[in-house]
Amino acid sequence: MRHDSVVLDLLEQWGDLPRQAITPESRLVADLKMDGDDLTFSFVPVLQKRLGFKAPRKEWGQVVTVQDVFVLVERNLALGKRQTDSV
């Protein structure tokens, strides 16, 4: 099961952007105007809580595009990195 729609819903709410403006190639900082604080303290914790996983901080540091978020989410959910697991 893909969780792209959850990611897109959060990005749409966060950036106050129409869904059509958010593509897999959209860059979180350059195109969607998110800054490091938005990602670190707001978007990432909410997304992880909503989907029930926790990815290591170093993995989030490599995320540039919306597609990168999709891949990170799917990989961590497939590995079973639930919030109760140590990271």
C-alpha positions, 0 to 999 in steps of 0.5 A, spaced: 500 500 500 502 506 498 502 512 502 503 518 497 496 521 498 497 522 506 504 525 504 500 530 499 495 531 503 500 534 509 504 538 503 497 541 501 495 543 507 502 545 509 504 550 503 497 552 502 497 549 495 493 546 490 494 539 490 495 540 482 501 544 484 505 538 488 508 533 483 513 528 485 519 532 482 517 538 487 523 540 491 520 541 498 525 547 499 525 550 493 519 549 490 514 548 496 517 553 500 518 549 506 524 551 510 529 546 515 525 548 521 518 546 517 521 539 516 524 538 522 519 540 527 513 540 524 512 536 517 516 530 519 513 529 526 506 529 523 507 525 517 511 520 522 505 520 527 500 519 522 503 513 518 506 510 525 513 510 523 520 513 525 525 514 520 532 516 522 534 523 522 540 522 517 535 519 512 530 525 512 537 529 511 537 526 504 530 528 502 530 533 497 523 532 493 516 529 494 518 523 491 524 522 496 519 523 501 514 517 498 521 513 497 523 514 505 516 513 507 515 506 503 522 504 505 521 505 512 514 502 513 516 496 509 522 495 514 517 495 520 520 501 523 514 503 527 515 509 532 516 504 538 522 501 534 529 504 536 532 508 530 
